[in-house]
Amino acid sequence: MSPPRRVRAFRGATTVPADDPLLIAEATAELVRELVSRNALDPDDLVSAFFTVTPDLRREVPARAARDVGWGDVPLLCTVEIPVAGALPRCIRVLVHAETSRDRDEVRHVYLRDARTLRPDLAE
């Protein structure tokens, strides 16, 4: 008998050096691929994903890059983070909901590049 599957939340974040569409697309693709890899997720496991970007990123939406790496039929939403003074600049965040047999403590969140400073306890 296989373990029960539940919907779990997977978080991640990354940064880019500039508000450039290509850099945003590349960083987003790296982030979602790493999230899938570390958690052994299949595209059919994905329920939805919410992307946020800091207000200094306006030239591309992360959802386009996620669709380009195979998330074409996954419901995606992009929005802007609230502008908090001193927040990490040029940051892309994601919250993915997926069906998995992993227990909550087995979920691997992904923090890349300068976003590692957001959650050093979770950055690998």
Backbone as CSV, one residue per row, in Angstrom:
resi,resn,N_x,N_y,N_z,CA_x,CA_y,CA_z,C_x,C_y,C_z
1,MET,0.840,-1.184,0.000,0.000,0.000,0.000,0.888,1.252,0.000
2,SER,0.604,2.175,-0.896,1.422,3.388,-0.978,0.986,4.396,0.096
3,PRO,1.913,5.264,0.510,1.579,6.264,1.537,0.482,7.199,1.031
4,PRO,-0.328,7.736,1.931,-1.386,8.662,1.496,-0.798,9.948,0.920
5,ARG,-1.501,10.489,-0.056,-1.078,11.752,-0.662,-1.908,12.882,-0.089
6,ARG,-1.225,13.986,0.171,-1.876,15.180,0.701,-1.390,16.386,-0.088
7,VAL,-2.095,17.472,0.042,-1.617,18.727,-0.544,-0.673,19.370,0.461
8,ARG,0.521,19.672,-0.002,1.533,20.351,0.810,1.930,21.646,0.109
9,ALA,2.490,22.575,0.891,2.974,23.847,0.356,4.494,23.813,0.295
10,PHE,5.035,24.236,-0.812,6.475,24.277,-1.057,6.833,25.728,-1.350
11,ARG,7.781,26.270,-0.594,8.171,27.667,-0.765,9.536,27.772,-1.423
12,GLY,9.749,28.903,-2.047,11.054,29.159,-2.628,11.224,30.620,-2.953
13,ALA,12.469,31.009,-3.128,12.775,32.399,-3.504,14.145,32.450,-4.162
14,THR,14.321,33.461,-4.970,15.596,33.720,-5.618,15.689,35.213,-5.886
15,THR,16.807,35.639,-6.393,17.000,37.051,-6.725,17.629,37.169,-8.107
16,VAL,17.547,38.368,-8.637,18.197,38.693,-9.907,19.004,39.972,-9.718
17,PRO,20.082,40.147,-10.481,20.903,41.350,-10.328,20.294,42.608,-10.937
18,ALA,19.296,42.446,-11.834,18.699,43.607,-12.497,17.300,43.256,-12.984
19,ASP,16.508,44.298,-13.246,15.149,44.121,-13.773,15.233,43.886,-15.279
20,ASP,15.609,42.692,-15.630,15.812,42.306,-17.022,14.960,41.068,-17.303
21,PRO,14.150,41.065,-18.353,13.271,39.933,-18.622,13.996,38.589,-18.711
22,LEU,15.143,38.563,-19.357,15.886,37.317,-19.486,16.386,36.828,-18.126
23,LEU,16.900,37.730,-17.301,17.383,37.347,-15.972,16.245,36.833,-15.096
24,ILE,15.087,37.472,-15.179,13.920,37.041,-14.401,13.478,35.652,-14.851
25,ALA,13.436,35.447,-16.161,13.030,34.135,-16.696,14.015,33.045,-16.288
26,GLU,15.301,33.321,-16.412,16.317,32.314,-16.057,16.274,31.970,-14.575
27,ALA,16.155,32.979,-13.716,16.126,32.736,-12.268,14.863,31.977,-11.867
28,THR,13.749,32.334,-12.480,12.498,31.640,-12.169,12.567,30.188,-12.615
29,ALA,13.073,29.946,-13.803,13.205,28.571,-14.287,14.105,27.761,-13.371
30,GLU,15.225,28.340,-12.958,16.123,27.651,-12.032,15.411,27.325,-10.721
31,LEU,14.648,28.281,-10.206,13.941,28.095,-8.944,12.908,26.974,-9.035
32,VAL,12.074,26.988,-10.055,11.034,25.954,-10.139,11.623,24.583,-10.441
33,ARG,12.656,24.537,-11.256,13.308,23.239,-11.514,13.912,22.662,-10.234
34,GLU,14.540,23.510,-9.446,15.152,23.055,-8.201,14.092,22.607,-7.199
35,LEU,12.996,23.312,-7.132,11.902,22.936,-6.238,11.340,21.565,-6.628
36,VAL,11.143,21.351,-7.909,10.664,20.063,-8.410,11.677,18.961,-8.134
37,SER,12.942,19.229,-8.395,13.995,18.239,-8.203,14.145,17.826,-6.746
38,ARG,14.249,18.803,-5.847,14.472,18.491,-4.430,13.294,17.763,-3.783
39,ASN,12.110,17.905,-4.384,10.921,17.302,-3.793,10.336,16.175,-4.641
40,ALA,11.056,15.791,-5.693,10.622,14.701,-6.580,9.175,14.900,-7.029
41,LEU,8.870,16.120,-7.461,7.520,16.435,-7.911,7.391,16.198,-9.405
42,ASP,6.252,15.718,-9.799,5.907,15.538,-11.196,4.952,16.677,-11.559
43,PRO,4.963,17.168,-12.780,4.022,18.242,-13.133,2.563,17.899,-12.810
44,ASP,2.201,16.626,-12.881,0.830,16.229,-12.545,0.534,16.371,-11.057
45,ASP,1.558,16.466,-10.213,1.374,16.659,-8.768,0.996,18.088,-8.423
46,LEU,1.320,19.024,-9.304,1.166,20.445,-9.001,-0.299,20.859,-9.028
47,VAL,-0.721,21.556,-7.982,-2.091,22.047,-7.874,-2.157,23.498,-8.329
48,SER,-1.264,24.339,-7.803,-1.226,25.756,-8.165,0.072,26.366,-7.670
49,ALA,0.351,27.568,-8.165,1.541,28.290,-7.716,1.259,29.782,-7.713
50,PHE,1.720,30.434,-6.646,1.633,31.886,-6.510,3.048,32.434,-6.557
51,PHE,3.294,33.368,-7.453,4.576,34.043,-7.544,4.408,35.479,-7.069
52,THR,5.410,35.962,-6.356,5.463,37.388,-6.047,6.817,37.914,-6.478
53,VAL,6.833,39.195,-6.801,8.085,39.879,-7.107,8.106,41.162,-6.297
54,THR,9.300,41.615,-5.966,9.420,42.896,-5.282,9.069,44.013,-6.275
55,PRO,8.664,45.179,-5.772,8.214,46.266,-6.663,9.253,46.743,-7.677
56,ASP,10.521,46.396,-7.476,11.558,46.828,-8.414,11.695,45.899,-9.620
57,LEU,10.872,44.864,-9.698,10.864,43.962,-10.858,9.549,44.151,-11.606
58,ARG,9.642,44.754,-12.802,8.435,45.076,-13.563,8.478,44.650,-15.021
59,ARG,9.575,44.044,-15.450,9.743,43.818,-16.888,9.351,42.425,-17.351
60,GLU,9.032,41.516,-16.407,8.625,40.160,-16.787,7.858,39.533,-15.637
61,VAL,6.932,38.649,-15.977,6.199,37.898,-14.948,6.818,36.502,-14.821
62,PRO,7.028,36.033,-13.601,7.630,34.707,-13.412,6.785,33.570,-13.994
63,ALA,5.488,33.745,-14.054,4.628,32.671,-14.564,5.006,32.260,-15.985
64,ARG,5.451,33.201,-16.794,5.826,32.867,-18.177,6.970,31.849,-18.187
65,ALA,7.957,32.058,-17.331,9.084,31.115,-17.264,8.629,29.758,-16.741
66,ALA,7.724,29.754,-15.766,7.214,28.483,-15.238,6.471,27.722,-16.334
67,ARG,5.705,28.425,-17.140,5.003,27.763,-18.244,6.005,27.204,-19.256
68,ASP,7.069,27.945,-19.489,8.075,27.504,-20.453,8.819,26.249,-20.010
69,VAL,8.858,25.975,-18.695,9.535,24.755,-18.229,8.553,23.616,-17.957
70,GLY,7.318,23.761,-18.451,6.398,22.637,-18.387,5.206,22.777,-17.463
71,TRP,5.001,23.950,-16.904,3.860,24.139,-16.016,2.682,24.761,-16.771
72,GLY,2.512,24.384,-18.022,1.512,24.998,-18.891,0.081,24.865,-18.439
73,ASP,-0.270,23.769,-17.763,-1.659,23.585,-17.342,-1.846,23.771,-15.834
74,VAL,-0.828,24.305,-15.158,-0.907,24.571,-13.726,-1.450,25.981,-13.520
75,PRO,-2.481,26.168,-12.689,-2.948,27.524,-12.409,-1.852,28.334,-11.715
76,LEU,-1.501,29.475,-12.306,-0.429,30.324,-11.795,-0.953,31.732,-11.579
77,LEU,-0.408,32.395,-10.574,-0.787,33.767,-10.276,0.459,34.540,-9.906
78,CYS,0.569,35.765,-10.408,1.688,36.646,-10.063,1.147,37.903,-9.420
79,THR,1.887,38.400,-8.433,1.519,39.642,-7.771,2.785,40.325,-7.264
80,VAL,2.628,41.525,-6.745,3.758,42.303,-6.242,3.758,42.249,-4.725
81,GLU,4.949,42.061,-4.160,5.131,42.087,-2.703,4.807,43.479,-2.165
82,ILE,4.428,43.552,-0.917,4.244,44.870,-0.316,5.620,45.523,-0.183
83,PRO,5.708,46.832,-0.407,7.008,47.513,-0.377,7.466,47.811,1.057
84,VAL,8.162,46.878,1.649,8.663,47.027,3.010,10.056,47.637,2.971
85,ALA,10.265,48.673,3.761,11.577,49.320,3.819,12.632,48.303,4.259
86,GLY,13.732,48.259,3.538,14.832,47.369,3.879,14.668,45.941,3.400
87,ALA,13.600,45.651,2.660,13.386,44.291,2.159,14.432,43.927,1.109
88,LEU,14.658,42.652,0.940,15.600,42.167,-0.060,15.144,42.617,-1.450
89,PRO,15.996,43.328,-2.190,15.589,43.818,-3.511,15.643,42.730,-4.584
90,ARG,14.915,42.994,-5.669,14.908,42.149,-6.871,14.708,40.670,-6.527
91,CYS,13.672,40.414,-5.741,13.413,39.069,-5.238,12.147,38.487,-5.869
92,ILE,12.237,37.233,-6.245,11.119,36.459,-6.792,10.819,35.369,-5.779
93,ARG,9.566,35.291,-5.352,9.165,34.250,-4.405,8.090,33.382,-5.050
94,VAL,7.992,32.135,-4.573,6.948,31.240,-5.060,6.406,30.413,-3.900
95,LEU,5.117,30.145,-3.958,4.445,29.230,-3.048,3.695,28.251,-3.936
96,VAL,4.130,27.001,-3.923,3.556,25.959,-4.767,2.743,25.012,-3.898
97,HIS,1.562,24.670,-4.365,0.747,23.646,-3.715,0.807,22.408,-4.602
98,ALA,1.123,21.274,-3.976,1.257,20.035,-4.743,0.802,18.854,-3.909
99,GLU,0.326,17.834,-4.597,-0.010,16.580,-3.932,1.269,15.778,-3.765
100,THR,1.463,15.237,-2.576,2.673,14.473,-2.302,2.417,13.486,-1.164
101,SER,3.228,12.479,-1.094,3.166,11.551,0.036,4.170,11.956,1.116
102,ARG,4.915,13.024,0.879,5.894,13.497,1.870,5.188,14.056,3.106
103,ASP,5.770,13.773,4.257,5.324,14.425,5.482,5.803,15.870,5.448
104,ARG,5.188,16.708,6.250,5.544,18.133,6.259,7.029,18.353,6.516
105,ASP,7.611,17.562,7.411,9.033,17.751,7.725,9.960,17.215,6.635
106,GLU,9.405,16.584,5.614,10.202,16.099,4.479,10.173,17.055,3.290
107,VAL,9.347,18.072,3.374,9.250,19.069,2.306,10.537,19.882,2.290
108,ARG,11.116,20.070,1.109,12.349,20.828,0.944,12.045,22.144,0.233
109,HIS,12.152,23.228,0.982,11.960,24.553,0.414,13.272,24.975,-0.243
110,VAL,13.194,25.897,-1.180,14.363,26.258,-1.986,14.609,27.763,-1.934
111,TYR,15.755,28.131,-1.422,16.184,29.530,-1.380,17.528,29.628,-2.080
112,LEU,17.545,30.364,-3.183,18.732,30.459,-4.028,19.285,31.885,-4.044
113,ARG,20.527,31.975,-4.461,21.207,33.261,-4.637,21.105,34.088,-3.352
114,ASP,20.848,35.390,-3.465,20.773,36.252,-2.274,19.562,35.941,-1.405
115,ALA,18.579,35.218,-1.934,17.388,34.869,-1.153,17.717,33.887,-0.031
116,ARG,18.895,33.305,-0.057,19.296,32.435,1.051,19.262,33.182,2.379
117,THR,19.461,34.493,2.328,19.452,35.288,3.572,18.063,35.381,4.192
118,LEU,17.019,35.129,3.396,15.649,35.185,3.918,15.393,34.065,4.925
119,ARG,15.878,32.885,4.613,15.673,31.722,5.475,16.937,30.866,5.490
120,PRO,17.983,31.334,6.150,19.231,30.557,6.174,19.040,29.169,6.791
121,ASP,18.027,29.023,7.629,17.745,27.726,8.223,17.215,26.718,7.204
122,LEU,16.680,27.214,6.093,16.122,26.330,5.068,16.984,26.247,3.819
123,ALA,17.930,27.154,3.663,18.778,27.174,2.465,19.765,26.015,2.533
124,GLU,19.903,25.329,1.412,20.851,24.208,1.347,22.089,24.636,0.600
